Amino acid sequence: VRIGQFSEVFALSHKILAAALIVAVWFHAGSRTPGSVPTVYLLVASCTWLITRILWLCGVLYQNLRFGMPRAKIERCGSTLKVSIPVAWQRGIRPGQNVRLCTPTLSWCSILQWPHFAIAGYEHNDRGITIDFLIRERSRFTTALTRISHHPLALVDGPYGAEIPLKRYGTILLFASGIGIAAQLLYVKRVQDDYDDRETSCRELTLIWESDERFNDRNLIEPEITKFEAHEVSRFSSLSNSQWVVLSVAELVLTSH
Amino acid sequence: MLSTQAYALLLGYTVGLALVLLIGIKCMQYVSKTARSLAKTYENTFRGFPLPRLQEGLPILIFLAANLFFLINGTLEGIVLRSGRLSAINLTLLSFGYHMSFLSYLSGLNMSHYRSIHYWGAGTMTSEVLAHTTAAVVQRTSTGSEVAMWAVCPSSLEKGSLLIDYRDSQAFRS
């Protein structure tokens, strides 16, 4: 949907208009001494905004710059990128969560761009976590990201979002289309980890992924699916909207140790 | 005589009570069905402003009732002042929506509850700004005073901000 491409413009316009509203009400108010009504409420609103901004900035800088400048490692396959970023997070990551990613050196205005990306995977190391994203080239931010040859400075904010609990289900069917697979991979990992810890009722998990041949990204994404244990991947090809679509079905049958 | 009267009373009360219960259940079913249908129509019409869930409903109702109580309690001149002040007070509530995901993480509040509070706060504030503008125009027209056109500026900005937010929420839904 086209409007979705301008979501950041809308979000920024909303904030600019809100700030303009505070200024306009300040001019509109009869008395402008700080303790008078309604100036005192405008001051409280402005201070709340400022404190929130400072707290958020401190949190982002602490999480990202604690062990030095975090550099993103970018791996490209077709029109899809696998971006890995080391962060000093202490809190755990749950499936279904996303983070906001910023690469300040990408362009002159990229410090203002914080798009959301689903976490596709993570690995613990001695300094925190290295998180992986699967990103498809679409426009502006993602196109600029594909043109980078070096390891750019990358800041992440998050993780945000809630997990859908799957522990009480015996059979789980996961569906994904295109790059949407990125959001499902952590669920597969969680089910397998829970099974190893004997904390889930799940015995069978089937992941159905529809991929478009135009993007030529199966070599990058399929290893992410097949790295799980006890898997069996079968593929079916079909013609849809004049394009070849490959349907990959990964079945994860969990057996007793 | 007494036993037949007792029987008549017992029968009357039993049948009456059963009828009241049955009609009550039927009415409840009808009310619930109508409410669901109204909620569905509302959500289809105003997609950017979702209806609050049950656990969000009570605080929002209290919030709306408090705003309404302080707004309508007085004369037209009072309404002009109070609606302006109430909208400025509600602006402080809205200022907590700057980094919603960050603040919802810090506070431990569910993100959808947090978003709902922000939307309903914004809706209430818009209504109060509208009431403030209308009451001021009516009051000044009736007393023959001049209506300053630049005073419409905050009201327009507020509506613009709300509209942008509505468009924005549509964008995130798609």
Interface residues (C-beta under 8 A of the other chain):
Chain A: V1 I3 G4 F6 S7 F10 A11 S13 H14 K15 L17 A18 A20 L21 I22 A24 V25 F27 H28 V37 P38 Y41 L42 V44 A45 S46 T48 W49 T52 R53 L55 W56 G59 D157 G158 Y160 G161 A162
Chain B: G84 R85 A88 I89 L91 T92 L94 S95 F96 Y98 H99 S101 F102 L103 S104 Y105 L106 N110 M111 A151 C153 P154 L157 E158 G160 S161 I164 D165 R167 D168 Q170 A171 F172 S174
